[in-house]
């Protein structure tokens, strides 16, 4: 059996060491994402054949993420994970595999043992920074109009998220999530975890004020050269707040990143419509793989 261990804050450096080997751009293959959502998906990890392997559960059952480590070790790690699921009598499932991970499996000649199911609800939305800061072109005309309305009609300030306003930001996040989320308990838990441990997770955190009230909160980080937006919530009372939140944040933060990752839409029509409205440059496509025949372990 695997020695599965809980994901703890003190594991940050260990995860970063393995994450930096492969530099997978998927939003799931990121310590903040894993740490924040660990309770919601009962996540744990094991070190297997000098690879870091994340285990999790959802409505489909138990699954693994793709092993993190040197390519020469990944095939051996996969075989250990398959033996683990065989021993438990459950299917071996790999979740959120990108094209780069599928290329690894092709090299190992393992793809023939799996059925592959593309999962558009898990695709990460990728944008060019200049799209979100410049808001140029006909496709972003509506966003430009919302932004112009915001800056003309509200007294606004874009400020650091600090200990002095963290409590108010926490309250605003709770209000927004509890009123608008499809799964408020899980999302609130993950969001407040990221907020509480923001400094240890090296997150860049800002808040937007409109007429002296918090109108938006955003948290992001440099994820292998892309700006990964972990949290972005705005109050719909203030027209244009969401556009202003992204524009102000990306104009002066994580400026070394050419592309911005808004993560997935989770199959929610409203969230999909909102993310498409920013005219994504491309997607990080992902698939779920389920083992369909025996592999000689």
N, C-alpha and C positions, 0 to 999 in steps of 0.2 A: 504493500500500500504506500501511497505517497505521504510524505511528511508535510501536509498542508498547514500553512501558518497564516494568521491574520495579517492584513496589510496595516502597518502602523506608521505613524509619522517618522519614527526613527529609521524606517526602511528607505527613506527618500534617496540617500546616496547610493544604496544598493540598486534600487530601481533605475536611477539615472545612469549608472554604469552599464547596465544591460540595454536600456532604451537607446543609449548613444551608439551601440554597436550597429544596429540595423537602421535606425533613424526612420522608422515607419511613420508616415505623416497622418495616419488615421487618428482621429481625436480620442479613440479608446486607448491607444497605446501611449499613454501619457500619465504620469504619476498623479497629478492633481485630479484628473478624471477618475482614475481608479480609486484614489483615496476618498474622494467626495461621495462616490456612489457605492462604496464597499458594503454599506449596511443594506441598501436597497436591493442589491443583487447577491448578497451573501458571498462576497468575494474573498478569496484567499490565494495564496501562492505557494509554490514549491520550487526548489532548485533541483533540476533534473539534468544530468549529463552536462553540467556547466551551462545550463540554460535556465532562464527564469520563466516559469509557466504559471499563468493566472487561471484560476478556476472560479466559476460563477454559476448562479442559478437564475432562471426566469420561468415564465409560464411553460416554456418548452422543455424544461428540465435542466439537468446539469450539463455544462459545456466548458470548453477551454478556449482561451485566446491563443493565437499563434505563438509558439515559443520564441523567446528573445535570447539571442546569443550568436556565436559564430556559426556560419553556415555549416561547417563540418560537424557541429554538434547537434544541429536541429533535427536531423533525421533520427538520430538515436533517441533524442528526447521524445519525439512523436511516438516512437515505438513503445516507450515506457508508458506514456499516457494511454495509448491504445490498450496495452496489457492491463492497466488500472481499470479502464471501463469494462473490458472483457470480464475481469474478475468480479466486478459489481453487477454484471449482467445488464448493462445499459448501453445505448448507442454512443459511439464516439462522435462528438460534434465539435467542430471548429467554428467559432463565431467571428464575424466582421473581418473577413480576409480581403485584403486589397490585391490588386494585380501583381504587385511585387511579391507578395506571399505566395500567390498561385504559381508564379515563376519558380519559386523555390521547390514547390511540390512537383512541378514538371521535371525539374532537374533530378529530383529524387525518384522519379517514375512512380509516384504515389497517387496521382490524380485519378487513375483508373479504378481505384478502390473507393471513390467517393461519388456521391451525387452532389451537384452544385446548384444552389438556389440563389440567384441575385436578390438582394434585399434593398430596393430603392429607399425604403424608410430609414436605412442606416447610412445612405450616401452623405458624405460631408460636402457642404456648399463652400466653394472656393471663389474668392473675389480678388481682383487686383486692388491694391491699396488706393491707387489713384482714382479708381471708380468711386470709392466711398468718401474720399476727401474732396474730389473735384465736382462730383455729381453732374458731369457733363453729358451731353447727348440727349436725344429725344426719349430714349428708353428710361432715363432717370429724371425726366421733366417733372413728374409728379413728386418725386422725392425733393427736388430742388424747390418746388413750390411750398412743400411742407416746411422745409428748413427755413426758407425766407419768412414764412409766417411766424415761425417760432422766434427768430431773432428780432423781428420787428414788433411783436406784440407782447413779449414777456421780458421782464428784467431778469437776466440769467447770469449764472456763474458756473464755471466748470472747475471743480475743486478736487483735491486729494481726499480719499477716504481714509480717515484717521480715527484714533481712539475717541476723539471728541464728537464725531458724527456717526460712528459705527452703530450705536444703538438706534439712532433714527433710521439709518439705512436698513438695519435688520428689521425694524418694524415695517418699513415700506416694502421690502422684499416679501415679508410674510403676507402683507395685505394683497399684493399683486398676485402672488402664487396661489393663495387660498381662493381668490376670486376668479382666476383664469386658467389654472392648470388642469390638465386631464387626470393627473395623478399627483395631487398636491402634497400628500404626505412624503412620498419618495423625493419629489423635486425640492421640497422645502428642506428636508434633511440634508440633501447633497449641497444645496445652495448655502445653507447656514454653516455647514462644515467648511466649505471653501472660504467663506467670510471669516470665520473664527481663526483659521490657520493660514490666512492670506500671506503673512510675512514669512512664515516657515516654508510656504510653497512658492515663494518668490513671485507672487502675483502682482501685477500692476493694477491698482484699484482706484477708480475715480467715481465721482458722483456729480450729477447735473442738477442745479437748482433753477427753478422758475418762480419768480415772485416770492422768493425766500422759502419756498417749499421744495423738498426733494422730488425731482421729476424723473430721475433715472439713475441707475447704478450699473457700472460695467467693470468686469474683471477679466484680464487676459494675460498671456505670457508668450514668450518666444518658444515655439515648439519646432525644433530642428529647422529654424530659418523661416517659419511661417508664424503669423500672429494668430494664435488660437484664442478665440473669445470664449471663455469658460462661462461667464454669466453676463447677461445683458437684459435688463428689465427697465421698462419705462412706464410712466403713468399716462394712460390714454386721455386723461383730462387735459393734458397739455399737447395740443396739436403740434406735430413736428418734433416732439421730444426724442423719439427713437432715432430719427435721422441725425439730429444734432448730436446725440450721444455718441454715435459711431464716428461722425465727422470730427468732432473735437478730440476724441480719444486717439484716432489714428493719425491726426495731424501732428501730434507731439509725443506719441508713445509707440514703442516697438517700431520705430521708423526704419530699422535695419531690415525689416521684413517686407518683401515685395508682395506677397500674397496673404490673404486673411481667410481663416477658416471659421465659419459660423456654425460648424457642427451639423448634426442631422435634423430632420424634421419629425422623426419618430412616427411617420405615417399620418400625422395630424393635418387635415386639409387647411386649417387656418394658418398653421405654422409654415406649411409648404408654400401657401400663397404669399405670405409675408417675405419669406426668404427668396422666392423667385422674383419678387418685385424689385429686388436690388440688382437683378441682372447678373447672376453668377457667371464667372469666367469659365469654370469647369467644375467637375465633381470628382471626389475620391470615391470611386465605386467599390462596393463591398458585397461579399457573398457569404453564405453559410454553407459549410460542407458537412455532410453526414456520411459516415462510413457505410458502404452498402455491401461489401463482401469481405471475406476473411483475408487478413494479411499475415503472412508467415512471420511471426514475431521472433 
